Amino acid sequence: MQGYSKTFLYFICAVSAMGGLLFGYDWVVIGGAKPFYELYFGIADSPVLQGLAMTTALVGCLVGAMVAGAAADKYGRKPLLMLSAVLFTVSAVGTGLFSDFTLFNIARFVGGVGIGVASALAPMYIAEVSPAEIRGRMVSLNQMTIVLGILGAQIVNMLLARDTAMAGNMAWNVAWGWRWMFWAETLPAALFLAMSFFIPESPVYIKMKNQKSETGNDDNSVTQFPRPEERHHQFSWLISNSSFRRVLVLGLFIAVFQQWCGTNVIFNYAQEIFVGAGFDVDGMFINIVITGIANVVFTFVALYTIEKWGRRTLMLIGAGGLGLIYLILGTCYMMQVTGVMMVALVVAAISIYAMTLAPVTWTLLAEIFPNHIRGIAMATCTFALWVGCCTLTFSFPSMNAALGPGGTFWIYSAICAFAFVFLYRRCPETKGKSLEELEKELVK
């Protein structure tokens, strides 16, 4: 157990995974607050400012992911997790507090940086403290907290919006309701910060730091690594080193595909998707919560299948299953099918994504890189993942307008088919193997 009791191991993994809970909540909460803060700030008729408010946090994600790797290699994993907790807390308070649109966006940017840092560091930290036989399950715990955060945001948004609407108090929602949607994040963010003081530094980082201080390289590694004082050259070295380029390309592909498989547009553009399927606004809110529940349930399924079925098998099931569902979903949109069948297809897509691509991507990214470059490589792939998220988010409205939802989901189906072939040929099986064993197998 890497020197830890099983109980303490579960504790430190759960604390680290709280970054995922805040990641999920902060990422989704803005969707429910959107109709109200747009009226408050007077931007309901300004698509440019609407887009700015929706994407400020994503820009912060890119920045956070970009700096997380080098900072984690220099200062350690624990301080960066603590920093992300501080950023989440500041953002939750500030976003709800500010009445100036510029300050609102600055607070959202700060939260985005926290998401970027947590999304890179939490799964990496969990992988480094967990033994090989349960590492996949432990890293999947991070995905479980992400979907719980998403569901929490969806429920908070629905309750606040529905309760005030039933009371006929739209003015309260515009003035205060959206603020409480953001403020609700303060409690778990403060708890994450407090509990992060009680977790240890990653043993992999401590070992790496000691070895670097003594020799400048790890005698057990398969190649020479940059010295600590040369960290700023590490990324260019990583790209130019043929031994690592192949595994880095694999990591980048997995990261971008997790976004470009298309499933996250269901969370970001639920209104367009469900209205296009024939539902009104009340039906949309109910369906959003249904998808959130499916997301949680099938993430629990992933906790039990990831060690039994393996990472590679689940990635292939995800790519192939989503490709088939999107083909059917696109056809139904083309044939103007509405109602329960459309909800069933969307829930099926969310379910497959939740038990395959969503958790397994983070597990693979935390496993496939050698110890000495895991920080910078994980940050690079997380940065690519958020670039994929940004491009997916920006492209969907244009694709939907030009091709309709049917044509758009056919494109996502084609992307999934291509990914299935790539993963079949390139994705390794990593279950049950130590990080050191994987380094020897994957880096040659």
Solvent accessible surface area in square Angstrom, and as a share of the most:
residue,aa,sasa,rsa
1,M,82,0.37
2,Q,85,0.38
3,G,83,0.80
4,Y,42,0.16
5,S,69,0.45
6,K,108,0.46
7,T,109,0.63
8,F,72,0.30
9,L,0,0.00
10,Y,93,0.35
11,F,64,0.27
12,I,0,0.00
13,C,0,0.00
14,A,46,0.35
15,V,5,0.03
16,S,0,0.00
17,A,0,0.00
18,M,28,0.13
19,G,0,0.00
20,G,2,0.02
21,L,47,0.23
22,L,0,0.00
23,F,11,0.05
24,G,0,0.00
25,Y,18,0.07
26,D,1,0.01
27,W,32,0.11
28,V,19,0.11
29,V,0,0.00
30,I,7,0.04
31,G,41,0.40
32,G,8,0.08
33,A,0,0.00
34,K,62,0.26
35,P,65,0.41
36,F,15,0.06
37,Y,0,0.00
38,E,13,0.06
39,L,89,0.44
40,Y,76,0.29
41,F,34,0.14
42,G,63,0.61
43,I,4,0.02
44,A,44,0.34
45,D,141,0.73
46,S,31,0.20
47,P,103,0.65
48,V,122,0.70
49,L,66,0.33
50,Q,37,0.16
51,G,32,0.31
52,L,85,0.42
53,A,0,0.00
54,M,48,0.21
55,T,16,0.09
56,T,15,0.09
57,A,6,0.05
58,L,10,0.05
59,V,76,0.43
60,G,0,0.00
61,C,1,0.00
62,L,34,0.17
63,V,50,0.29
64,G,0,0.00
65,A,0,0.00
66,M,110,0.49
67,V,71,0.41
68,A,0,0.00
69,G,1,0.01
70,A,45,0.35
71,A,23,0.18
72,A,0,0.00
73,D,1,0.00
74,K,118,0.50
75,Y,131,0.50
76,G,0,0.00
77,R,0,0.00
78,K,45,0.19
79,P,59,0.37
80,L,10,0.05
81,L,0,0.00
82,M,38,0.17
83,L,82,0.41
84,S,0,0.00
85,A,0,0.00
86,V,61,0.35
87,L,30,0.15
88,F,0,0.00
89,T,27,0.16
90,V,82,0.47
91,S,1,0.01
92,A,1,0.01
93,V,62,0.35
94,G,7,0.06
95,T,1,0.01
96,G,0,0.00
97,L,105,0.52
98,F,62,0.26
99,S,68,0.44
100,D,71,0.37
101,F,38,0.16
102,T,87,0.50
103,L,74,0.37
104,F,0,0.00
105,N,13,0.07
106,I,91,0.46
107,A,5,0.04
108,R,4,0.01
109,F,70,0.29
110,V,32,0.18
111,G,0,0.00
112,G,0,0.00
113,V,22,0.13
114,G,0,0.00
115,I,1,0.01
116,G,0,0.00
117,V,1,0.01
118,A,1,0.01
119,S,2,0.01
120,A,1,0.01
121,L,0,0.00
122,A,1,0.00
123,P,0,0.00
124,M,1,0.00
125,Y,0,0.00
126,I,0,0.00
127,A,0,0.00
128,E,0,0.00
129,V,0,0.00
130,S,2,0.01
131,P,11,0.07
132,A,20,0.16
133,E,109,0.49
134,I,24,0.12
135,R,2,0.01
136,G,0,0.00
137,R,80,0.29
138,M,15,0.07
139,V,0,0.00
140,S,0,0.00
141,L,42,0.21
142,N,1,0.01
143,Q,11,0.05
144,M,7,0.03
145,T,19,0.11
146,I,7,0.03
147,V,0,0.00
148,L,71,0.36
149,G,1,0.01
150,I,5,0.02
151,L,25,0.12
152,G,26,0.25
153,A,0,0.00
154,Q,8,0.04
155,I,62,0.32
156,V,39,0.23
157,N,6,0.03
158,M,32,0.14
159,L,90,0.45
160,L,39,0.19
161,A,9,0.07
162,R,78,0.29
163,D,85,0.44
164,T,15,0.08
165,A,69,0.53
166,M,158,0.70
167,A,80,0.62
168,G,68,0.66
169,N,63,0.32
170,M,94,0.42
171,A,76,0.59
172,W,83,0.29
173,N,2,0.01
174,V,28,0.16
175,A,37,0.28
176,W,123,0.43
177,G,0,0.00
178,W,0,0.00
179,R,13,0.05
180,W,125,0.44
181,M,0,0.00
182,F,2,0.01
183,W,52,0.18
184,A,42,0.33
185,E,1,0.00
186,T,37,0.22
187,L,140,0.70
188,P,31,0.20
189,A,0,0.00
190,A,45,0.35
191,L,91,0.45
192,F,0,0.00
193,L,47,0.23
194,A,50,0.39
195,M,55,0.25
196,S,0,0.00
197,F,121,0.50
198,F,135,0.56
199,I,3,0.02
200,P,36,0.23
201,E,35,0.16
202,S,0,0.00
203,P,37,0.23
204,V,15,0.09
205,Y,18,0.07
206,I,80,0.41
207,K,89,0.38
208,M,3,0.01
209,K,69,0.29
210,N,80,0.41
211,Q,37,0.17
212,K,7,0.03
213,S,88,0.57
214,E,139,0.62
215,T,61,0.36
216,G,4,0.04
217,N,28,0.14
218,D,14,0.07
219,D,118,0.61
220,N,109,0.56
221,S,21,0.14
222,V,68,0.39
223,T,35,0.20
224,Q,120,0.53
225,F,12,0.05
226,P,13,0.08
227,R,122,0.45
228,P,40,0.25
229,E,118,0.53
230,E,69,0.31
231,R,34,0.12
232,H,142,0.64
233,H,99,0.44
234,Q,3,0.01
235,F,92,0.38
236,S,69,0.44
237,W,53,0.19
238,L,1,0.00
239,I,72,0.37
240,S,77,0.50
241,N,29,0.15
242,S,81,0.52
243,S,27,0.18
244,F,0,0.00
245,R,105,0.38
246,R,146,0.53
247,V,5,0.03
248,L,2,0.01
249,V,65,0.37
250,L,9,0.04
251,G,0,0.00
252,L,51,0.26
253,F,43,0.18
254,I,1,0.00
255,A,0,0.00
256,V,53,0.31
257,F,7,0.03
258,Q,6,0.02
259,Q,8,0.04
260,W,51,0.18
261,C,0,0.00
262,G,0,0.00
263,T,0,0.00
264,N,5,0.03
265,V,0,0.00
266,I,3,0.01
267,F,27,0.11
268,N,39,0.20
269,Y,36,0.14
270,A,8,0.06
271,Q,105,0.47
272,E,80,0.36
273,I,3,0.01
274,F,1,0.01
275,V,72,0.42
276,G,42,0.40
277,A,2,0.01
278,G,54,0.52
279,F,47,0.20
280,D,96,0.50
281,V,84,0.48
282,D,85,0.44
283,G,15,0.15
284,M,18,0.08
285,F,33,0.14
286,I,83,0.42
287,N,8,0.04
288,I,32,0.16
289,V,18,0.11
290,I,68,0.35
291,T,2,0.01
292,G,0,0.00
293,I,87,0.44
294,A,10,0.08
295,N,3,0.02
296,V,14,0.08
297,V,73,0.42
298,F,69,0.29
299,T,0,0.00
300,F,100,0.42
301,V,50,0.28
302,A,0,0.00
303,L,22,0.11
304,Y,136,0.52
305,T,13,0.08
306,I,0,0.00
307,E,26,0.12
308,K,141,0.60
309,W,119,0.42
310,G,0,0.00
311,R,0,0.00
312,R,66,0.24
313,T,57,0.33
314,L,0,0.00
315,M,0,0.00
316,L,23,0.12
317,I,68,0.34
318,G,0,0.00
319,A,0,0.00
320,G,32,0.31
321,G,17,0.17
322,L,0,0.00
323,G,8,0.08
324,L,109,0.54
325,I,17,0.09
326,Y,0,0.00
327,L,90,0.45
328,I,69,0.35
329,L,0,0.00
330,G,0,0.00
331,T,51,0.30
332,C,8,0.05
333,Y,21,0.08
334,M,96,0.43
335,M,137,0.61
336,Q,154,0.68
337,V,43,0.25
338,T,80,0.46
339,G,25,0.24
340,V,125,0.72
341,M,100,0.45
342,M,2,0.01
343,V,18,0.10
344,A,56,0.43
345,L,22,0.11
346,V,2,0.01
347,V,34,0.19
348,A,37,0.28
349,A,0,0.00
350,I,0,0.00
351,S,9,0.06
352,I,38,0.19
353,Y,12,0.05
354,A,0,0.00
355,M,23,0.10
356,T,0,0.00
357,L,0,0.00
358,A,1,0.00
359,P,0,0.00
360,V,0,0.00
361,T,0,0.00
362,W,5,0.02
363,T,0,0.00
364,L,0,0.00
365,L,0,0.00
366,A,0,0.00
367,E,1,0.01
368,I,1,0.00
369,F,2,0.01
370,P,0,0.00
371,N,13,0.07
372,H,4,0.02
373,I,0,0.00
374,R,0,0.00
375,G,1,0.01
376,I,19,0.10
377,A,0,0.00
378,M,1,0.00
379,A,3,0.02
380,T,22,0.13
381,C,0,0.00
382,T,0,0.00
383,F,67,0.28
384,A,16,0.12
385,L,1,0.01
386,W,3,0.01
387,V,58,0.33
388,G,2,0.02
389,C,0,0.00
390,C,13,0.08
391,T,59,0.34
392,L,0,0.00
393,T,12,0.07
394,F,118,0.49
395,S,29,0.19
396,F,2,0.01
397,P,61,0.38
398,S,75,0.49
399,M,31,0.14
400,N,34,0.17
401,A,91,0.71
402,A,84,0.65
403,L,85,0.42
404,G,22,0.21
405,P,40,0.25
406,G,2,0.02
407,G,9,0.09
408,T,0,0.00
409,F,0,0.00
410,W,98,0.34
411,I,66,0.33
412,Y,0,0.00
413,S,12,0.08
414,A,62,0.48
415,I,48,0.24
416,C,0,0.00
417,A,58,0.45
418,F,129,0.54
419,A,1,0.00
420,F,76,0.32
421,V,83,0.48
422,F,35,0.14
423,L,0,0.00
424,Y,129,0.49
425,R,190,0.69
426,R,66,0.24
427,C,5,0.03
428,P,27,0.17
429,E,51,0.23
430,T,0,0.00
431,K,72,0.31
432,G,52,0.50
433,K,59,0.25
434,S,35,0.23
435,L,12,0.06
436,E,78,0.35
437,E,87,0.39
438,L,1,0.01
439,E,14,0.06
440,K,128,0.54
441,E,78,0.35
442,L,38,0.19
443,V,2,0.01
444,K,183,0.78
